[in-house]
Amino acid sequence: MKPVVRIATGVDPSFTPVYVAAEKGFFDKHGVTVEYITTEGGPTMTQAVIAGEAQMATQSDATTVTLMASNAGLRALSVFEQSSTYIKVVYGKDVKTPKKVGVVPGLMALATDRYLKSKNIDGVEKVTATPPDIPTLLERGDIDAAVIYEPWASRAAEQSGGSIVGDIGDFGLSYAQWLVADEKWLSQNEKAAAGVVAAIEEAGAYATKNPDEAAQITEKAIKIPKDQALDITSELEFVTRDFTDADLDQAKAAATFFVDSGAIKSAPDVGKQVLKGWYTEHVKS
């Protein structure tokens, strides 16, 4: 009997490999039965693991770091996607210099800070929000800018009559999506976890070679127009790999930012919780 693994993931094309793996039978092929649940984004995916509602999650690197700080049992297994252009800077209509910025906790908070510093913008009021809030807040004028990922960036610009003015690569930042699991579950289910990672790796390669079909699958999964899904995934590199020294350095830098900003009390043990070499040992061996 195949092990059953529940994965918490998001509702945007960033998570296309999960949808493709389910649709094309790649999870079954790699020996696991996967049920995926979708959440609104931000930290909610890994929070489902913390709450015991899922065993694995897809989560951005910086956001994972914030959650690891208060949850020592979280483990990051591998990267499955990376990009320096997927996260955008969006301004509302006629905004020249933002005064109120919408901030989604985690990676978006780090990206917002880096953006403001790159432009020497001080004295900004920060309004905490979830990703789906951003378009409405920008349209109403409750905020006049945000650093946010797609499709929320394009939706925010369209609804507010504003514009996308750049991406995180413009100020030297990139991001990666990680596969995350609970350590207690992982210690007894490493083969199942490896099957999940292998299936997502195959799905990512399939999506890269078959972008139109992958966009159709994503449209079916999360009700986003195919053309929009295709535009977004063209900015994403679906690559499953081990963590590098550069990944760990960026994670540690993110942890320092979150401690300094008061978002977390102390830094997580990145060297212990980010499992460098796990992918090579368990998936590629």
N, C-alpha and C positions, 0 to 999 in steps of 0.2 A: 504493500500500500504506500502510495506517495505521500510524503509529508505535506501538510497544509501550512502555508505561510501567508500571513496577512500583511500587506504593505500599504502604508499611508503615503499618498502622493497628492500632487496639486492639480489644478484645473487650468493649465495653460500649455502651449506647445513645448515648453521646456521639458515636459515629462513624456514626450512622444514615445521614447523607447519602452516605457511601461505599457502604454496602450498597444503598441505594435507587438510586444512580446505576448500579451494576452490574446490579441486578435489572431496572430499567426501561429499560435500553439508552441511558442518557444519555451515557455515555462514547462509545459508537459514534456517537451523534447529533452529538457535538462533535468527531469526527474522530480519536479515539484508541482504541487497544485497551489496556485496563487490566487488569492482574493485581494483585489486592491480597492481601497476606500479613498475617496477624494476629500480634501479639506480646502479651506479658503486660501491657504498659502501662509507666508510668514513662518512663524515657529510651529504652527499647528500640526504639521506632519510628524515631526519628532515628538511633539507633546503627546501624540497618540501612542507612540511607543512607550513613553514614560508612564502613561496612564494604563498601559496593558491592553489597549485596544488594537494594537498591531505589534508585530515582532520586528518589522523593518520599516524604514522610511527613506524617502528621497528628501534631501535637504541641502541648501546652499552651505558653503564652507563656513562663512563668518557666523551665520545664524546657528549652525551646529556648535560652534565654539562657545557661544553664549549659553546654550543649553547644557553643554558638558560641564560648565563651571559649577552648576548646582546638582548635577546628576552624574556622579562618578562612574556609573555603570554603562554609560553610553559609549559605543565604539563605532568609529568610522572605518569602513572596509575598503572602499575604493572610490575613485573619481569615475563618473560615467558621462560627464558632459563639461564643456568649458567654453568661455566666450569673454571677449572684452567689449562687445558692442550691443549685447542683448539688453543691458540695463541703460536706460536713457535719462536725460535731463529734460524735463518738460516745463515750459512756462505758460501761464495763462495769457489771455488776450491783452496785448499792449504792455505787458510787463517788461521792464528793462532791467531792473535790479530787484530781486525778490526780498520781501520783508517778512512774509509768513510762508514757511515751507512745511509740507506734509511729510512726515517721517514714519516709515514702517519699521518697527523694531528689528534688530539683527543686521543683516548685510546692508539693507538700505540706509540704516543710520550711519554706518561706516562710510558708505559711498557718498551720502549727503555731506558729511563732515569733510571728506577729501575734496569734494567739488567746491564747497564754500571757501575752503582754504586756498584752492588753486586759483580762485577768482578774487581773493582778498575781500570777501563779503563778510562783514561783521554785524552783530546786533540783530540777528534773525530770530524771529519767534518760531519755535518748532511745535507743530501740531501732530500728536501721535495718531496714527490711522492704520487701518488694514488696507491691503492692496485694492479691494473693490471700492473703498471709500474715496480714493484719490480723484477719479473723474468727477464725481459729484461735488466734492469739496472745491476743486478747481473751478468748476462751472459756477458755483454759488459765490465764489470769491472769498470763501473761508480760508483758503490758502492761495498763493499766487505762483507756486512752483513745487516741484517734487522730483526726486530721483527715484525712478521706479522701473520695473521690468515690464516687458510686453506680456499680454496685450494692453495692459493698463495705461502705459505711456501713450500709445496711439489713441486709445479711447479718451483719455484725459485731454489731449490736444484737440481732438475733434469736438468733444462736447463743450469745451470752454472757448473754442475759437482761437486757441493759443497755438503753440508750435513746439516741436522737439528741437532743442538747441545744441544737443551733443550727446555723447555716450561716455561710459566710464573709461574707455580706452584713451579718451582725450586727456585725462588727468592721471594716467599711469596705473589704472586699477583693472583687474580682471576678476572673474569669479568662476567657481566650479560648483557643480552639483555632486554631492556625495551620497553614497549608500550607507545608511546608519542602522545599527542594530543594538539590542540590549545584550550586555555581556553575559548575563546568566543564561539567557536563551541561546546565545551564540555558542557558548561553551558546550552545549549539548546538541547543537544543530548546525555545525559548521558545514557539513556536506549539503544540507538544504540551502544554507545561505550562499554557498558557492554555486549551487544550481541557479539561484535567483540572479546572481551577478552575471553568470555565464549567459543566461537568457537575455538579460538586458544588454549585454555586450553584443550579442548576435542581432538583437533588435535595432540597436544603434547603427550597426553596420548596414543592416537592411534598409533602414530609413535614409541613410546617406546615399545608397545606391538607387533607391526607389522613392524619391521625395514626393512625387505626386500621390502615390499610393499611401505613403505614410501620412500625408496631409489629409487624405480621405478618412483614414482610420482615426486620426485625431479629431476631425470634424464629427465623426460618429460618436466618439467617446465623450467629448466635452461641449458639443454643440457650438463650436467656433467655425466660422466660414472657412472653407478649404483654402481659398486664396490668402486669407490672413494667416492661417497656420503655415502655409508655404513660405510666406514672407518672413515670418518669425524664425522658422527652423533654418532658413538660409543663413542666419547669423549665429547658429549654434554648431559647435563641433561635438558630435556624439562619439566620444572616445572613452573607452573603459580602460583604466590603467591603475598602477600602483601610485601611492603618494611619493612625491619627490622631496628633496631637501627644501626646494623653493616653496612647495605647498606648506610644509611645516613652518617655514619662516613666516609666510604670510599669515598662517593661523595664529602664530604667536604674536605677531604685530597686531592682529585683530583683537586678540585677548587683551593686550596692553591698552588698546583704545577703549574697550568696553569697561575695563577696570577704572581707567582714568576718568571716563565719563559718568561713572557711577552706575552703569547698567548691570554690572556684576560685582560682587564683593572681592573675588579673587580669581586669578586665572586658572583654567583647568590644566591638568597634566597632559599637555598635547602629545608629548612623547609616548605616553602610555595609552591614551585614548584614541589616537589616530594610528591605526595599525599599518605602519609602513612594512610592505612586503607580504601582507596577507593575501592580496590578489595573486601574486606570483606563486605563492605556496599552495593556495587552495583552489584556484581556478585554472592556472596555467600549468600546474605540475601534472 
